[in-house]
Amino acid sequence: MSNQKAEILAPVGNWEMCLAAVHNGADAVYVGMPNFNARGRAKTFELEELREIIEYCHRYGVKVFLAFNVLIFERELAEALPLLIDVLPLAPDAFIVQDIGLARLIHQLAPDQVLHASTQMTITSYEAIEATKDLQLKRYVLGREVSLDEMARIREKTEKELEVFVHGALCVSYSGQCLTS
């Protein structure tokens, strides 16, 4: 394993949170995709606000990841696809995705767009990473249940970036299965 610096990734739900993250050393922030993210009760940004946040963060060298971490139902495609087409030119550094079909759709529209596997994908083993290798995911956000020993075993078998939560709200269900919580 290389001696990579840990990345500080902060959630951003409003401008105050964005400013605090940028000016207190965050390497990256994550923002919910408007109307399509796992934080159903959180405020989401309008497209213009999202553009401003991405531009602001990039001005300070802070990456912006868009959490598009929900399953997209067929009836939602009519709303999700135009939004995705509007958001792609904003140049987010990555999309954090749960839906396999959405990952494929993003790569069809923007083959070079970076994708991260959300914790909602429930990735808890190297085998799960292997099963999704055709999705070209750069990073995997491991489930909170993965022990340090299990993380080490996963790390030995893959060169993919791995992300883990070091704090946060506890799910009352299996990590990442937010709708059942």
C-alpha positions as CSV (number, residue, x, y, z in Angstrom):
1,M,0.0,0.0,0.0
2,S,1.3,3.4,-0.9
3,N,1.7,6.2,1.6
4,Q,-1.2,8.3,0.3
5,K,-2.4,11.3,2.3
6,A,-5.9,10.8,3.7
7,E,-8.5,12.9,2.0
8,I,-10.8,15.1,4.0
9,L,-14.2,14.9,2.3
10,A,-16.9,17.1,3.8
11,P,-20.7,17.1,3.2
12,V,-22.1,20.4,1.9
13,G,-25.8,21.2,2.2
14,N,-25.6,25.0,2.1
15,W,-23.2,27.8,1.3
16,E,-22.2,28.2,5.0
17,M,-21.1,24.5,5.0
18,C,-19.3,25.0,1.7
19,L,-17.3,28.0,3.0
20,A,-16.5,26.2,6.2
21,A,-15.2,23.1,4.3
22,V,-13.2,25.1,1.8
23,H,-11.6,27.4,4.4
24,N,-10.9,24.7,7.0
25,G,-8.9,22.3,4.8
26,A,-11.3,20.0,3.1
27,D,-9.7,18.3,0.0
28,A,-13.2,17.6,-1.4
29,V,-16.8,18.1,-0.7
30,Y,-19.9,16.2,-1.6
31,V,-23.2,17.7,-2.6
32,G,-26.5,16.0,-3.2
33,M,-27.6,15.8,-6.8
34,P,-30.7,18.0,-7.0
35,N,-33.8,15.9,-6.2
36,F,-31.9,12.6,-6.6
37,N,-29.8,11.8,-3.5
38,A,-30.1,9.7,-0.4
39,R,-30.6,12.6,1.9
40,G,-34.3,13.0,1.2
41,R,-34.9,15.7,3.8
42,A,-31.8,17.7,3.0
43,K,-32.0,20.9,1.0
44,T,-30.7,20.4,-2.5
45,F,-29.2,23.1,-4.7
46,E,-30.7,24.5,-7.8
47,L,-28.6,24.1,-11.0
48,E,-27.2,27.7,-10.8
49,E,-26.2,27.3,-7.1
50,L,-24.5,24.0,-8.0
51,R,-22.6,25.7,-10.7
52,E,-21.4,28.5,-8.3
53,I,-20.4,25.9,-5.7
54,I,-18.4,23.9,-8.1
55,E,-16.7,27.0,-9.5
56,Y,-16.0,28.3,-6.0
57,C,-14.5,25.0,-4.8
58,H,-12.4,24.6,-7.9
59,R,-11.0,28.1,-7.5
60,Y,-9.6,26.9,-4.1
61,G,-8.4,23.5,-5.4
62,V,-11.2,21.6,-3.7
63,K,-12.9,18.7,-5.5
64,V,-16.7,18.4,-5.8
65,F,-18.4,15.0,-5.8
66,L,-22.1,14.9,-6.7
67,A,-24.0,12.3,-4.7
68,F,-26.4,10.7,-7.2
69,N,-26.7,7.9,-4.8
70,V,-30.2,6.6,-5.3
71,L,-31.9,4.0,-7.5
72,I,-33.5,5.6,-10.5
73,F,-36.9,4.1,-11.3
74,E,-38.1,4.0,-14.9
75,R,-40.7,6.7,-14.2
76,E,-38.0,9.0,-12.9
77,L,-35.8,8.9,-16.0
78,A,-37.8,11.6,-17.7
79,E,-36.7,14.0,-14.9
80,A,-33.2,12.5,-14.2
81,L,-31.8,12.4,-17.7
82,P,-32.3,16.1,-18.6
83,L,-30.9,17.1,-15.2
84,L,-27.9,14.9,-15.8
85,I,-27.3,16.4,-19.2
86,D,-27.5,19.9,-17.6
87,V,-25.1,18.9,-14.7
88,L,-22.4,17.2,-16.7
89,P,-21.0,20.4,-18.3
90,L,-20.5,21.8,-14.7
91,A,-17.5,19.4,-14.5
92,P,-18.0,17.8,-11.1
93,D,-14.9,15.8,-10.2
94,A,-17.0,12.7,-9.7
95,F,-20.5,11.3,-9.3
96,I,-21.1,9.1,-6.3
97,V,-23.6,6.5,-7.6
98,Q,-25.7,3.6,-6.4
99,D,-27.6,2.6,-9.5
100,I,-25.7,0.4,-12.0
101,G,-27.9,1.5,-14.9
102,L,-27.2,5.2,-14.0
103,A,-23.4,4.4,-14.0
104,R,-23.7,3.0,-17.5
105,L,-25.8,6.0,-18.6
106,I,-23.3,8.5,-17.3
107,H,-20.5,6.7,-19.1
108,Q,-22.5,6.7,-22.4
109,L,-23.1,10.5,-22.1
110,A,-19.6,11.3,-20.7
111,P,-17.1,8.5,-21.1
112,D,-14.4,10.2,-19.1
113,Q,-16.6,11.2,-16.2
114,V,-15.2,9.8,-12.9
115,L,-17.6,7.6,-10.9
116,H,-17.4,6.5,-7.3
117,A,-19.4,3.6,-5.9
118,S,-21.7,4.9,-3.1
119,T,-22.0,3.2,0.3
120,Q,-25.5,2.5,-0.9
121,M,-24.0,-0.1,-3.3
122,T,-23.2,-2.1,-0.1
123,I,-19.7,-2.9,-1.2
124,T,-18.2,-5.0,1.6
125,S,-15.8,-7.4,-0.1
126,Y,-13.2,-7.6,-2.9
127,E,-15.6,-9.9,-4.8
128,A,-18.2,-7.1,-4.9
129,I,-15.5,-4.8,-6.4
130,E,-14.7,-7.5,-9.0
131,A,-18.4,-8.0,-9.8
132,T,-18.7,-4.3,-10.7
133,K,-15.4,-3.8,-12.6
134,D,-17.2,-3.3,-15.9
135,L,-18.7,-0.1,-14.5
136,Q,-15.3,1.6,-14.4
137,L,-15.7,2.9,-10.9
138,K,-12.6,4.7,-9.6
139,R,-13.4,4.6,-5.9
140,Y,-15.5,2.4,-3.7
141,V,-17.1,3.8,-0.5
142,L,-17.1,0.7,1.7
143,G,-20.0,-0.2,4.0
144,R,-19.6,0.9,7.6
145,E,-19.7,-2.7,8.7
146,V,-16.4,-3.6,7.1
147,S,-13.8,-4.2,9.8
148,L,-10.2,-3.0,9.7
149,D,-9.0,-6.6,8.9
150,E,-11.5,-6.9,6.1
151,M,-10.4,-3.5,4.7
152,A,-6.8,-4.7,4.7
153,R,-7.8,-7.9,2.8
154,I,-9.7,-5.8,0.3
155,R,-6.8,-3.4,0.0
156,E,-4.4,-6.2,-0.8
157,K,-6.4,-7.4,-3.7
158,T,-7.3,-4.1,-5.5
159,E,-5.7,-1.0,-6.7
160,K,-9.1,0.9,-6.7
161,E,-9.4,3.8,-4.3
162,L,-11.2,2.9,-1.1
163,E,-13.1,5.3,1.1
164,V,-14.4,4.7,4.5
165,F,-16.5,6.7,7.0
166,V,-14.6,7.7,10.1
167,H,-17.7,9.3,11.7
168,G,-21.3,10.0,10.9
169,A,-24.8,9.0,11.7
170,L,-25.4,5.4,12.5
171,C,-27.9,3.6,10.3
172,V,-30.5,1.5,12.0
173,S,-30.3,-0.8,9.0
174,Y,-27.5,-2.3,7.1
175,S,-25.1,0.5,6.0
176,G,-26.1,2.3,2.9
177,Q,-29.7,0.9,2.8
178,C,-31.1,4.3,3.8
179,L,-34.6,3.8,2.6
180,T,-35.1,0.9,5.0
181,S,-33.9,3.1,7.9
